[in-house]
Amino acid sequence: MKIKPTDSELEILNILWQKGAGTVREVHEALMHKEAGYTTTLKLMQIMLEKEMLSRDSSSKTHIYKPAITREQTQGQLLKRMIDTVFNGSAKQLVLQALGNGSSSQEELKEIKDYLAAMEKAQQTKKH
């Protein structure tokens, strides 16, 4: 399944990924910085249910919504789409752009280096 959440849907997913589950009211309250009304939040969450981005427990009077897709799954698909469309299919260009903006901490750079070293080691192991 291709996941193509809108910016508003991503905001709702982020709230539910953080909380684990919630009612429309709880999600709406977390979105209070937005000008949208409660019915807009409700409608968006109903659309997300239809798109299978959310699941809903209707066993009690108040419906509880949960993410039906993982953060990692969504990030992976959005990243692939960005690499394909913005960086002409080049993951290298994406990484160079991301690291070139200078906002990575020394700790993040060390983690990236360690990750690359582990990837290289895994590739060498496959070749032998």
Protein Blocks (a to p, Z undefined) as FASTA:
>chain_A
ZZdddfklmmmmmmmmmnopacfklmmmmmmmpmbdfklmmmmmmmmmmnopaccdfkbm
bdcdddfbdfklmmmmmmmmmmmmmnnopaklmmmmmmmnopacfklmmmmmmmmmmmmm
mmmmmmZZ
